């Protein structure tokens, strides 16, 4: 006896609407249009139910993703070497993609932050870096875009793991005024935190910062300012007049080296200090692109803003000058930061760089917030990646 339709092995069940709707051909005597109506009749209620439950679904996804996100520690997996994270690659000009200047050198599971502009702590946390690993902040100079996030960085470090010491802030003469001002501005807030959370979380004795100013010896333009576990940090003079004093920093560790220029024009002291470094991180301003912003501001009637944009050109290096400094210092690679003006369209990167890649033929990048440049011990390569997470809760 022949098996009926519903009894045949692998056959679709006529009584089961889903099996029938997924059939390769319409049912007998039924048009394709009728099949589509049945499909829509089934899918629309499902879509409505999913929409109504979207909150529950979002909570479930968040609950699953949070533990991994919060417990993540990218520093723990880094190989022995020097690593530099970009936690601010922009300027005071509003930029959706970049925060104010901030870089973080990572070595031996410790973090040394160079400058702390606005959004520094937010970007630092987005990169899943731990504030309690910050050993010191090294300021290059005292423009507001380089110190505007210092209070938040200090607060985050203090309460992250009940800091045992105040945050060290190194910098040229004048750093004590900045630190004292911030300590006073945050004094009331610190007292509230201790009263609310207790000494076990916010110990009053370690709230705030301690300033460590330095000066160069007579006739010298550089000085070792910190040594720790094989790491040597050298400050050197740069030219950001009239913002003086201004410095850059060189980091040396087990044969690898990184130089951070701070804000400067092309200057011999930087070229001398950066000789043979593996990576130079240099500020760079495109005068041609900034001219477009200046002209638009003037046409809109923002005369003061337009004049400020004219003034800033004379104390920042251009991409070409940064490339010249990298070439003359014989560095291995160059990353441009403190990007002026913003580059909202990727196609603007070419006009921004100009002929920089012809002047310096080594690896050259325009730094982005979230970038990580790794220099493992024993090699010469510089590896670039991003510490910004992707997916849920990114």
N, C-alpha and C positions, 0 to 999 in steps of 0.2 A: 504494500500500500504506500502511495506517495505521501510524503510528509506534507502537512499544511504549511502555509506561508509562515505562521508564527512558530512552527516546529523545526524549520530548517536551520541547521547549524550556522551560526554567524549572521542569520537574517535579522533585519530590524523589526522590532515589535510594533505592529500597527496600532496597538492600544497605547503605546508610549509616545507622546507628542514630541519629545526631544529627539528620539531616534528617527521618527518620521520626518521631522523638519530638517534633519541633517542628511537625509537621503540625497543621493546624487541627482535624482530626477524627481519632478513633481509627481504626486499621487495621480492615479488614473482619473481622467475627467476633471482634473483641477488645473487651473492656469497658474503660470508663474506669478502673476499678480496676486492671486489668492494665497499662494504660499508666503509671499512677502508680508501680506497682511497678518497671517498667523504668526510669523516670526516677530513682527513688530509688536503684536499683542502680547507676546511672551516677554520680549526684551524691555519694553518701556516700563512695566511695573518693577522689573529687576533694577533698572537704572534709577528709578525713583526711590526704591528701597535703599540702594547704595548711597544715594545723595543724602537721604535722611539719616543714614548711619555714619556719615563721613567723620563726624566728631569722634565717635567711638573708635573708628578705624585709625584716625590720627593719634589718639591717645595710645592705642595698642602699639603702633609703630614707634612712637616716642618712647614708650616704656621699654621696648625691646632694644632700642638703639642707645639710650642714655648711659647704661653702665659701661659699655665699651667706649663711648665718647668721653665720659668723665675720667675714666681710669687710664686713658691713653697717655703715653709718655714717650714721645718720639726721640727725646734726648737719650733715653736708656739704650736705644738700638743703634746709636751712631758709633762708627768705628773710631779708634783712637786717632786723633788728629785735630785740626782746626776746622770749625764750621761757623758760618755766618748767616744769620737769619735776618731778613729784611722786614722789620715791623713798621716801616713808614718810609715810602720812597717818593713822597710828594713834596709840596711846598705850601706856603700860606694861601695860594690861590685855590679856591674850592675845587676839589677833585673827587668824584665818586669812586674812583678806583684806587686812590692813594691817600694815605694819611700823612701827617707831618713827619719830618725826619726822625728815624729811629732804626738802629741796627743792633743786633745782639750776637756777640761772638761766644761760641760754645766750645769748651774744652774741659776734659776731665769731669764731665757731668756738672760743670759750673757755667754760669752765664754772666757775661760782662756786657752791660748795655751801653751803647754810645748814643748819647742824646735821647730825649724822651719828649717828642712833640705831641700835640694833641692826637688822640686816638691810639697812642702807643700801647696802653694797657689793653684796650679792646682788641687790637690786631694781635698782640702778643698772646692773648687768651684764645683767639680764633685759631692760632697756629698750634694750640694745645701745649704751649710751653708753660712751665710751672714758675710762678713768681717767686716761690721760696728758694729757687735755685739761683736767683740773682745775687751775685757777690758784691757788685759795685756798679754805679753809673758813672761814666766818664763823659763830661760835657766838653764839647769842642769850642763853644762860645755861648753867649747869653741872649741871642735873639729869641723872641717869644716862640717862634715855631720849633725851636730846639729844646725848650724847657716847659712848654705848655701842658704836657702830660705827666710831669714829674710827680705831682702830688698824688695822682691816681696810681702810678706805678709803685710809689712808696707805700700807700695804703694796702694795695693788693699783696705786696710782699709781706707786710707786717702781720696780716691776719691769716695768710694762707696756711701757715704752720707755726703760729705763735713764735715769731722771729726772736732769736736769742740776742741779736744785736741790732742797733740802728743801721739804716742803709748808708753805706759809704758813698759819698759823691765827690769824685775827683774832678778838678778843673783848674784852669789858670786863675790868676788873681782876680777876685770878684766872685768866686763861687760861694764864698761864705755868705755874701749878701743875699744871693739867690736862695741858699739853703735856709738861712735864718728867716727870710720872708715866708717861705713855704711852711716852715715849722710853726711860725706864729699863725699863719692863715688856717692851718689844720689843727691847731691846739684844741679848740672847742670840739670839733668833730672827733678827734682822737679820744677826748674824755668821754664823749657820749658812747663811743664804741666799747670802751673798757667797762663803763657802767652797765651797759646793756648785755654784753657777751661775757664779761668776766676776765680776770687776769689770765686764765688758762688759754684764752683765745686771743685776746688783745692786751698783752702786758704793757702797762703804762710806761715802764722803764725803757722799752725798746721802740716806742712810737717815734716816727719822724726820721730825720737824716742827720748825718754828721759830715761837715765839709772838710775836705782835705786839699787845700790849695797848693799849687806848686809854681815855681818860677825857674826859668832857665838860668844857668850860670852865665856870668859875664862872657860875652863873645861867643856863646853857644846858641844853637837853634834847636837842640833836641835834648831829651833827658829821660832816663828810665824812671817811670813813676810807679810801677807795680811789678812784683815778681811773685809767682805762686805755682808750685809744683811743676817746674819746668817751663812755665809760661812767662814770657817777658813782654811787658807793655811799655812802649816808648812813645812819649809825646813829642811832637815836633811843630815848629812854627809854620803858620800859613798866612796868607795875605787876604783878609776880608775887610779891609779898611773901608769905613771908619769903625767897624766893629772889632776893637782890639782889647785885650789879646784874643787871638784865635789860634786853635791848634788842630792837628790831625793826630791819629794814633796808628802805631805799627804793632802788630801782634806776632811774636815768634814763638814756635813750639816744635821741638823735635825736627827741625829742618824745614818746616812749613811756615809760611808767612802771609799775612793779610795786612793791607794798609787801607785805612779809612781816611779820606781827605778832609772831612768836615767841609765847610764852605770856603772856597778860595778861588782865586784866579790861577793861571799857570804860574808856578813859582819854583825857583831853584831849590829851596829848602825841602819842598815836597819831593821833587825828583831825587834829591840826595837821600832822603829818608826811605824812599820806596825802592831803592836799587835792588834788583833781583827778586822782588817779592813775587809770590805765586799769583796773587790776586790784588788788584787795586780797585777799591770802591770809591768812585769820584763823583762829585756833584757836577751837573751839566745843565746849562740853560741855552735854549735856541733863541737867539736874538731875532731871527727872521719870523718865527712863529709867534713869539711874544709881541712883535710889532703889530701883528694882526689884532691881538687882544687890546693892545694900547689904542690903536686907531678906532676900534669899535667902541671902546670906553669913552673916548673923546667925542665921538659922534653922538653917543647917548647922553652927553652932558656931564659925565663923571670925570671932571678935569683933574681933581686930586689923584684919583685912582690911576688915570692915564700917566700922570707925572711920576708916580711911584714906580710904575712899570718901566718907565724910561730910566729911572735912577738905578734900579737893581741890576741892570745889564753890566755895569762896570765893576761889580765885585763877585761875579760868578764866572767860572770857566764855561766856555762853549763846549759842545761835544767834540769839536775838532781840537780844542786845547786840551781837553781831558785825554784824548787819544794821543796827542803829542807828548803829554806827561808820561803816559803808559809806555810809549815807544822809547822815550829818552831814559826812563828808569829801567828799561829792560825787564818789565814785568811779564808774567806768563799769561794773564787774562785781565780783562777790564769789565767792570759792571758800572753802568751809569745810574746814579740815583739823584734825589732832590730834583726830580724831573720838572722842568719849567719850559713851557706852560703844560697844562694837562693835555693828554693825548687821547681824547674820547673815541677816536677812530684809529684802528690799527694801521691803516694806510698812511697815517701821519708819522709813523716811526721813521720812514725813509727820509722825509724832509727834516725831521728832528735831527737825525744823525748826520745829514749832509755827507761830507767826504771822510767822516771819522774812520770808516772801515778801510779806507785807502791809506790813512796815516798810521793806523795801528792794525797789523795783519793777524794778531793773535785772536783768540776767542773774545768776543765782545757782545755784551748783553745790555739791554735796557732793563733795569731792575723793576720788579713788581712786588707789591706787598705780598707776603707769604713765601717769597723765594727763600730757598736754602742752598747755599753754596758749600760743598764739602771738599775738604783737602785732607784725605787720609795720610797718615804717616807712612813714609817709605815710597811715595809716588810723586809725580809732578802734575797730575791731572787735577782739574777743578770740575766737580760734578754738580750740576744744577738740577733742582727738583722744587716741589712746592709742599709746604706744610699745611696748606688749607685743605680741610677735609672735603670729601664729596659725598653726596647721598643725603639721607635723612639727618637733620640737625646740623648740616654743614653751614 
